[in-house]
Amino acid sequence: MKYIKTWDIPLRVFHWSLVALFATAIITVKIGGNALEWHVFSGLALLALLIFRILWGFAGGTYAKFSNFVRGPRAILGYVKGKGDKTIGHNPLGGWSVVAMLALLLAQVVTGLFANDDIFTEGPLYSLVDKDTSDYLTYLHTVNQYVLYGLIGLHVTAIIYYRLFKRENLVSAMITGRKQVPASIPDAHASQGGHVILGLVLLAASVGITWFISTHWAG
């Protein structure tokens, strides 16, 4: 076995920032009251991160690109049956779980833009819809959080399974950027691209898009 460069720096920063912001969103909404201001802020920050991740799915390093891990039914079936090749990045099943996670998170932050708590907290785009529509989107926002909890639970379970039964430390790989692979895999398969400067440019663009949506669009 040997270690090979897999996850680029922008992807790793995205991953752990997502974890921190999602935890902040959960904690602040449970506290309620004035903490809801931080809930709204964390939601907007999550939107910027998700926009960045979509862009990075096309411009990032080898294993950050959607084209690398979004696979068809045949690849998924082969992986489930244990007949697929050893994967370096996300496996075919894990790739679709990433897509599902991003889609659900995006749905969560978008519905949050129009949500209200019937007291004093409203999403940045609340004024663009009528009260009934806002209430419905608030309902979806509330229900979707439990779907997200379930998917996160599966994600954590998969990490534990890989650590205990396959001896793969996925957490360490997402911290260091290097994953343990068979020695037979050529070094040329290491992740290419994923430049930090490009990541910063795309992140700045994502923050700008979020700022425009939450201020000018609402106005």
C-alpha positions in Angstrom: 0.0 0.0 0.0 1.0 3.6 -0.5 -0.5 7.1 -0.2 -1.6 9.1 -3.2 -2.8 12.7 -3.5 -6.6 12.6 -3.8 -8.5 15.5 -2.3 -7.3 19.0 -3.2 -7.1 21.8 -0.6 -10.2 23.8 -1.7 -12.3 20.6 -1.5 -11.1 19.8 2.0 -11.7 23.4 3.1 -15.2 23.2 1.6 -15.9 19.9 3.4 -14.9 21.0 6.9 -16.5 24.4 6.5 -19.7 22.7 5.5 -19.6 20.6 8.6 -19.0 23.6 10.8 -21.7 25.8 9.2 -24.3 23.0 9.2 -23.7 22.3 12.9 -24.0 26.1 13.6 -27.3 26.2 11.7 -28.7 23.3 13.7 -27.5 24.6 17.1 -28.8 28.2 16.5 -32.2 27.1 15.2 -32.7 24.9 18.3 -31.7 27.8 20.6 -34.1 30.2 18.8 -34.6 33.8 19.8 -31.7 36.1 18.9 -29.6 33.1 17.8 -31.8 32.9 14.7 -29.9 35.8 13.2 -26.8 33.4 13.2 -29.0 30.7 11.7 -29.8 33.0 8.8 -26.1 34.0 8.4 -25.0 30.4 8.5 -27.6 29.5 5.9 -26.3 32.2 3.6 -22.7 31.0 4.1 -23.8 27.5 3.3 -25.4 28.8 0.0 -22.1 30.4 -0.9 -20.3 27.1 -0.2 -22.7 25.1 -2.2 -22.4 27.4 -5.2 -18.6 27.1 -4.9 -18.9 23.3 -4.8 -21.0 23.2 -7.9 -18.4 25.3 -9.7 -15.6 23.2 -8.3 -17.3 20.1 -9.6 -16.2 21.3 -13.0 -13.0 23.2 -12.3 -11.5 21.4 -9.4 -9.0 18.6 -9.0 -9.4 15.2 -10.6 -11.4 13.6 -7.9 -13.4 16.7 -7.1 -15.0 16.8 -10.5 -18.5 15.4 -11.0 -17.3 13.6 -14.2 -15.1 11.5 -12.0 -17.6 10.1 -9.6 -21.1 10.5 -11.1 -21.5 7.1 -12.7 -24.2 5.1 -14.4 -26.3 2.1 -13.1 -23.8 -0.5 -14.5 -20.9 1.0 -12.5 -23.0 1.1 -9.4 -24.2 -2.5 -9.8 -20.6 -3.6 -10.4 -19.4 -1.9 -7.3 -22.2 -3.4 -5.2 -21.4 -6.9 -6.5 -17.7 -6.3 -5.8 -16.7 -6.6 -9.4 -15.7 -3.0 -10.0 -12.1 -1.7 -10.1 -10.5 -0.2 -7.0 -11.6 3.5 -6.8 -9.3 6.3 -5.7 -11.9 9.0 -5.2 -15.6 8.5 -4.5 -16.9 5.0 -5.4 -20.0 4.9 -7.7 -22.4 4.6 -4.8 -20.7 7.2 -2.7 -20.6 9.6 -5.7 -24.4 9.6 -5.9 -24.6 10.1 -2.1 -22.5 13.3 -2.6 -24.9 14.5 -5.3 -27.9 13.7 -3.0 -26.3 15.5 -0.1 -25.6 18.6 -2.2 -29.1 18.6 -3.7 -30.7 18.3 -0.3 -28.5 21.0 1.3 -29.3 23.3 -1.7 -33.0 22.7 -1.2 -32.6 23.5 2.5 -30.9 26.8 2.0 -33.1 27.9 -0.9 -36.3 27.2 1.1 -34.7 29.0 4.0 -34.4 32.2 1.9 -38.2 32.4 1.9 -39.0 31.0 5.3 -40.4 32.7 8.4 -41.0 31.8 12.1 -44.2 33.7 12.5 -42.5 35.9 15.1 -39.7 38.2 14.0 -37.3 36.2 11.8 -37.7 36.0 8.0 -35.5 34.8 5.2 -33.8 37.4 3.0 -36.3 36.7 0.1 -39.4 36.5 2.3 -40.9 39.6 0.7 -40.8 38.1 -2.8 -43.6 35.6 -2.0 -47.0 35.7 -0.2 -47.4 34.4 3.3 -49.0 31.1 2.3 -46.1 30.4 0.0 -43.6 31.3 2.7 -45.4 29.1 5.2 -45.3 26.1 2.7 -41.6 26.7 2.0 -41.0 26.9 5.8 -42.8 23.5 6.2 -40.5 22.0 3.5 -37.5 23.6 5.2 -38.5 22.0 8.5 -39.2 18.5 7.0 -36.1 18.4 4.8 -33.8 18.8 7.9 -34.8 15.3 9.0 -34.1 13.9 5.6 -30.7 15.5 5.9 -30.2 14.0 9.3 -30.8 10.6 7.9 -28.4 11.0 5.0 -25.7 12.4 7.3 -26.3 9.4 9.6 -25.7 7.0 6.6 -22.6 9.0 5.7 -21.2 8.7 9.2 -22.1 5.0 9.3 -20.2 4.4 6.0 -17.1 6.1 7.4 -17.2 3.9 10.5 -17.7 0.8 8.3 -14.8 1.6 6.1 -12.6 2.3 9.2 -13.5 -1.0 11.0 -13.9 -3.4 8.2 -12.0 -2.1 5.2 -9.2 -0.4 7.3 -9.6 2.8 5.3 -9.4 6.1 7.3 -11.6 8.4 5.3 -11.5 11.1 7.9 -7.7 11.3 7.8 -7.8 11.4 4.0 -10.1 14.4 4.0 -7.7 16.1 6.4 -4.4 15.4 4.8 -5.6 15.1 1.2 -3.8 11.7 0.8 -5.6 8.4 0.5 -4.1 4.9 1.0 -4.3 2.8 -2.2 -2.6 -0.4 -3.6 1.0 0.1 -4.6 0.1 -1.1 -8.1 -1.7 2.1 -8.8 0.6 4.5 -10.8 1.5 7.8 -9.2 0.2 9.4 -12.4 -3.3 8.7 -11.0 -2.7 11.3 -8.3 -5.2 14.2 -8.4 -4.3 17.0 -10.9 -5.6 20.5 -10.8 -7.4 21.9 -7.8 -5.3 25.1 -7.6 -5.8 27.2 -4.5 -5.8 30.5 -6.4 -8.5 29.3 -8.7 -10.4 28.0 -5.7 -10.2 31.5 -4.0 -11.4 33.2 -7.2 -14.4 30.8 -7.4 -15.2 31.2 -3.7 -15.1 35.0 -4.0 -17.5 34.7 -7.0 -19.8 32.4 -5.0 -19.9 34.9 -2.1 -20.7 37.7 -4.5 -23.6 35.7 -6.0 -24.9 35.0 -2.6 -24.6 38.6 -1.5 -26.4 39.7 -4.7 -29.3 37.2 -4.1 -29.8 38.1 -0.5 -29.6 41.9 -0.9 -30.2 43.3 -4.5 -32.6 40.6 -5.7 -34.7 41.0 -2.6 -34.7 44.7 -3.0 
